[in-house]
């Protein structure tokens, strides 16, 4: 009786740890197990047990119905028990099929878990003097399963079978089984590939100084200007900006007539756009605008004349490029 209480306490304690999850849903498995069996006999018809210890072994198969529950079926054999009555000592064995429900708590994503299970054992007992007994014995159990690989695993557990023998003339007997097992798992769907990260829209802004791009009052790119435009394309490519759209805007200072400055800004913007095409940018990716004297960025130039004014207004003489496209962050 003490063994029965201890067995139930261990199983109950593990049962409270079980949550509704299992590591590998939608898989089937088969296995073999074996170990030490112990009988807990309680009968006044039999004077004593000669040998309460025996071997227990069997086969089992199961299917994970959901991510946390599986059904199992198996066949058990217990051999080596012996007990005495008034006629002497008798050997007996117990065998039969079982069915169980298994609940699991994962220890990892590969199939390792802690489990509890319970069900019924259709037990047939044969005694060497010719007697036999048939019982439907409820059982509970708990254990640990470790996935060595995706397909192969090991189990260690303990099951307790109640009233395996419960017949007049035979000892009323429960059986505990401490076992280890080998298991092969198969089936199951392949994990879905992780969704591709969504592209993010980005904008890169570049401001190119007209003094770097063009000779004074000119609209043809100098050698240094060609390199500056090519550097913009290289920077966009290095950042792997896809579907890039280039918005090119040319600006002048306020010196000179408004009409002249408008024309000059358009020519300068177009010269940069032409070099972008030479560097591999498609015409449909380009928007080209001459802004003339609009949007000055220089400061502190009021009251200046001559070369000092020209130098102060230098920031207004520029070409601005705004490049908008998509990037995908690597995970």
Secondary structure, DSSP 8 states (H G I E B T S, - for coil): -HHHHHHHHHHHHHHHT--S--SS-S-EEEEEEEEEEEEEE--SSS-EEEE-EEEEEEEEEEEE-SSSEEEEEEEEEEEEEEEEETTEEEEEEEEEEEEEEEEEEESSTTS-EEEEEEEEEEEEEEETTS-EEEEEEEEEEEEEEEESSSSEEEEEEEEEEEEEE--TTS--EEEEEEEEEEEEEE-------------EEEEEEEEEEHHHHBSTT--SB-HHHHHHHHHHHHHHHHTT-EEEEEEEEEE--SSS-HHHHHHHHHHHHHHHHHHHHHTT--GGGEEEEE-TT-S----S-TT--HHHHHHHGGGGSEEEEEEEEEE----
